[in-house]
Amino acid sequence: MGLYYHHSINDGFSRRALIIMRITTLVIVISMMMLSSKFGVGCPVEEYEALLEFKASCNGTSPPSWGKHRDCCLWEGVVCDNSTEQVSELHLSELFRYYYPEGTPTLNEAQSWHLNLSIFSSFPELRYLDLSSNPFTGLLSSTTRLKKLKVLDLSVNQFTGEIPMSLAYLTSLEVLYKIYMTEH
């Protein structure tokens, strides 16, 4: 009498169940990897670093949420595109009030800051930039890399000189809030 393998219905069921379990596990692992890459890091490193550079140019002034998370999309005043996680809007008016938490002075009493617009060249998807009502002074630097920028608000600042001609190269620009330039 020889040994033989008896094939039962339970063996077929066990193999199918094992295959289904393996496929399900694979789908779960792939889904977790995709979710962690989408939600784990957030905004691109170059945008994160540019915002920190901007913060430094404002004497470290920023909303309290800035720097608490690596994902700058979670920061106050920063809006990111849901699909790309790139910064699409920056609402940064009246930043000086964060510099003076007690007894906020008027804008004229606030310490002046120099604005380097080229910092924002790191934001290829930026469509809205509001830097109004801040103590920015000096010459307004130029930038031509903000190809998707639609709204630029630099009003109520203390810039000197002339408005840079490079702003004419921002071909998507639809709204430019009046910029008052003082002569010095």
Secondary structure, 3 states (H helix, E strand, C coil): CCCCCCCCHHHHHHHHHHHHHHHHHHHHHHHHHHHHHHHCCCCCHHHHHHHHHHHHHCCCCCCCCCCCCCCHHHCCCEEECCCCCCEEEEECCCCHHHHCCCCCCCHHHCCCEECCHHHHHHCCCCCEEECCCCCEEEECCCCCCCCCCCEEECCCCEEECCCCHHHHHCCCCCEECCCCEECC
